[in-house]
């Protein structure tokens, strides 16, 4: 699959019915500000409508986009198609929660042009789901996955979580097997990381939750990669697997490859011409700025050539595409010697003038760039 250099559009839907104890994405649990947020979104879209060329990916994330009512989703999509230009084969993804999914809503989403769905299952074990603070049951997830197929989606992804307190490798294996029974085109497998400031983060700081430990983390990671690749999935980014290149997340790849993207909504990030900026992490501040005719930008940074190179190094080792030899040689005069050592250690292989991380290399991907930055 050739990588698209067309920009991507991200919409942050900052509403959840409840907050998961491990999550630090911005969202609120009241729906009272939905109308105000949608009005703000329209104003922000109008400001940016001529600043980007045609998009070929649209990603509705959050929060919980499927929490919106059918008429709200229809209004949202109608506004986006009115203000922006999308190429005919645009990948349109929505994140969904199993307990918000109905056959009627999925059919509506298909009618609105959504062609890719990412279901936040996390687990198929009710005890684990309760621990993770999820409000759905395993049965609801099974039903949602059935309805996704019945409604005509042929590009479905499942998000799963591993490595939390008390979970065994055998239980995690069972979760993956359960997911594979539905033959999803895409799987995202995240290690549970209690973020600072979240309930789990506080519990970790107070010693109520024990960290998994580096060796155990590695065991879970390698088990996941080996098992899914044995079952026909390509491990194309540290946390992401797809049945074929056709089902790689086109939108996410833009983030890893410094392709321009526009983010609309509170806390959304954007990137264009070496500049990154992000919106206020508050619906009220976001809407107030737009009502005053101002952009709701909370911060901005202009990346130097050196910063872009370091990011390309860091992001490249997180993907199966790896890093170009040119970037490695620009990063370190010792690049050839370091590469030889990494090849001997089985962490990297060199192919077509690129250094590609192996499965073992993926497991230590965050350390690899440091070797070329010393």
C-alpha positions, 0 to 999 in steps of 0.5 A, a space after each residue: 500500500 502506497 502511503 498517502 501524503 494527503 492530509 487527514 481530519 480528526 474530530 474530537 468528540 469530548 463526551 463519555 457516559 462514564 470515565 474509565 479509571 485509566 484514561 486521560 483523554 479529554 472528555 466530560 460525562 454530561 451531555 449538556 454541552 453537546 449543542 454548544 460544542 457542535 456550534 463551536 465545531 462548525 465555527 472552527 471548521 469555517 476558519 480552517 476550510 481553505 487551509 488544507 487540501 482535500 482530505 483522504 481520512 476522517 477520524 471521529 474519536 474521543 470521548 465516545 462519538 457513538 454516544 451522540 444521537 443519530 440526528 447529531 451524527 447526521 448534522 456533524 457529518 453533513 457540516 464536515 462534508 459541506 465545509 471540507 473537500 474529501 477524496 472519493 476513497 476517503 477512509 472514514 473511521 468512528 470509535 464506538 463503545 459496545 453499549 452505544 451500538 445498535 443495528 439502527 445506529 450502525 446502519 445510519 453510520 454506514 448511510 452517512 459514509 462511515 466505512 471503518 469502525 473501531 470498537 473499544 472492547 478492551 476485554 471479553 471477560 466481565 470480571 476484567 471489564 468491571 476492573 477496567 471500569 467499562 460499562 459494557 458486558 462481554 455479551 454486549 461486545 459480542 452482539 455489537 460485533 455481530 451487528 457491525 457485520 450485519 450492517 455491512 461494515 467490511 473494515 472493523 477493528 477491535 481495541 483490546 487491553 492487556 497487562 493489568 493487575 491480576 491478568 495472566 498470559 493464559 487469560 490474555 490469550 483467551 481474549 485474543 482468541 475470542 476477538 479472532 473468532 469475529 475475524 476483525 480486519 484490525 486489532 489494536 492491543 494496548 498495554 494498560 498504562 495508568 496515566 498520571 492524574 487518573 484514578 489508576 495513576 493515583 493508585 499506582 503512585 500510592 502503591 495500591 497497584 503494582 506495575 507489571 515490571 519490564 520483564 513481564 511487559 516484554 513477555 506479554 508484548 512478544 506473546 501478543 505479536 507472535 500469536 497474532 502474526 501466526 494467525 495472519 495479522 501484520 504487526 505494522 506498529 507497536 500496538 497495531 495489527 492488520 489482516 493485510 496492508 489494505 487495512 492499515 489505519 490510513 489516518 494513524 499513519 499520517 501521525 507517524 509519517 509527519 503528514 499534515 492533519 487537522 484536529 477540530 474540537 477541544 484538546 485536538 492536535 493539528 500539524 502542518 508545515 512543521 508547525 504543531 498546535 492544539 486546542 483548549 482542553 475545555 469545552 467552555 474555553 473552546 466555545 468561548 474563544 470561537 464565539 469571540 471569533 478567535 481560534 481556540 488554540 491553547 499552544 503551538 510549537 514550530 519544529 526545527 529540522 533537528 526536531 523533525 529528524 528526532 521525531 522521525 527516528 523515534 516514530 520510525 522505530 515504532 513501525 514496520 517501515 522503520 527508519 531510512 539510512 539517511 536519517 540514521 546517518 544524519 543522526 550519528 557518525 557511528 550509525 553503521 557500527 550501531 546498526 551492525 550491533 543491532 543486527 547481531 542482537 536481532 533487534 533490527 534488520 536492514 532492507 532496501 536502505 531502511 533499518 526495520 525493527 524486528 519483533 524483539 526490536 519493537 519490544 525495545 523501540 523506545 530505546 533504539 533512537 537513543 543509541 543514534 542520539 548519543 
